[in-house]
Amino acid sequence: MNAINVQINIDTPKGLKLIHEIEKEKKIVTIDYPNPSEYNDFSNTVTVDQAFDNLMEKVNVHFGTNYKLK
């Protein structure tokens, strides 16, 4: 199989239209979308426990309660 790599600017309407046309040929075309760099940055992530602790704190402040999840 002969193959080529092509870069298409999908920020433009014409580039998006071109991609949509190419995607219709599923048997002969493979498209690899790059992952944006912000998805690879895990510095701002929190654990599930931290998320629930933050939620619990906001609910308690809002309703004036002192509820704790077990």
Protein Blocks (a to p, Z undefined) as FASTA:
>chain_A
ZZddddddfkbfklmmmmmmmmmmmmlpccdddddfklmpcklgccfklmmmmmmmmmmm
mnopabdcZZ
